[in-house]
Amino acid sequence: AVVSTQSTGYYITNNLRMYRSLTLLLVLTAFVAAKDVWILVIDELNAGRTGPPYDDKILVGNVPADAVLFDVMVQAENNDDFLFGYTMHPKWGAYITTINGLEADSSQKQYWQILGGSNMTPTPLGASSYVPSDGEKVLFRLVTWD
């Protein structure tokens, strides 16, 4: 088959345009596909409140849009803004045991409750599965169970 230079030039030009468009789309997606999440902490045992004052308030910016809370916490820790400890359960994921050096004492029935959403209610999933939305405030509150 014979291909003319005119049709080859058209083919190359269209491929370059498509490549540039795809590159621009990927760059824009990288900027759009990020979110900011607030991490709030109340150290006072059984404080019973969700509002201020907070013992810690950290804005974790530019995390991937699909990041779970655990990923947000790791980024905050990498930014030297936040410290946490956890144990990993093979089925249920990370169980948060320590926030900023304060350990929940399981022998005293203490745990770090995670609250979020527009109503600041207990999250339906743990840190390994919960996906906070852009601008969401997530609260870690030290509480006891019955």
Protein Blocks (a to p, Z undefined) as FASTA:
>chain_A
ZZdfklmmmmmmmmmmmmmmmmmmmmmmmmmmgcdddddddfbghklpabdcdfbdcdde
hiafklcfklmmmmmmmnopaccdddddfklopadfbgghiacdfknopacdddedjkop
adfbdfklmccdehiacdddddddZZ
